[in-house]
Each structure stands twice: as C-alpha cells, then as structure tokens.
Amino acid sequence: MSNVKFISKDQNVQDETTNYWFELNGESFAVSESGGESKLLDCDGCPCNMNDHWVRDAFSKLVVTDEMRQDY
C-alpha cells in the first residue's frame, strides 16, 4: 500500500518547468512538467531512470491534478 502526500510546487519561469513535490512512502519525489511532457525527479531534483520498474510504479502513483496546476 502506498502513502502519497502532495507537499508543494515550484516553478522555473526561465525554462517553463513546474515541479510538483510529493512524499511517497517517506521519500520525496517530484513530477516535473515542461512543454507537455512529464518526468519523475528524485529528492535531489535529478531525473529518475524510467526503465526501472519501481520508478514507473512510483510515477503512476503521483498524480498532478488540475487544481495543483492552477494553484499559485
């Protein structure tokens, strides 16, 4: 069972990227959105390897909602 909690978001206006930070089972991850694409970042802000099964599983549990996108 997964315990997911939305923490915060940060925006980088220069590269038009928004990172949505979550806590998943005690670890921090971010869903990074830019130009219509999403990727998963680790706690240091580095992209995770999407070839790893656990990364794909974690990514599927971290859902960015329209409300999160609109909240400033």
Residue pairs with C-beta under 8 A, 6 or more apart in sequence:
2 24
2 25
2 61
3 23
3 24
3 25
3 26
4 22
4 23
4 24
4 61
4 62
5 22
5 23
6 20
6 21
6 22
6 68
7 21
7 22
7 23
7 28
8 21
9 18
9 19
9 20
9 21
9 68
9 71
10 18
10 19
10 21
11 17
11 18
11 19
12 18
12 19
15 34
16 34
16 35
17 32
17 33
17 34
18 32
18 33
18 34
18 69
19 30
19 31
19 32
19 33
19 41
19 45
20 30
20 31
20 32
20 33
20 62
20 64
20 68
21 28
21 29
21 30
22 28
22 29
22 30
22 31
22 62
24 58
24 61
24 62
27 43
28 42
28 43
29 40
29 41
29 42
29 43
29 48
29 58
29 62
30 40
30 41
30 45
31 38
31 39
31 40
31 41
31 59
31 62
31 64
32 38
32 39
32 40
32 41
32 47
33 64
33 69
38 64
39 47
39 48
39 50
40 47
40 48
40 50
40 55
40 58
40 59
40 62
41 47
41 48
42 48
48 55
48 58
48 59
49 55
50 56
50 59
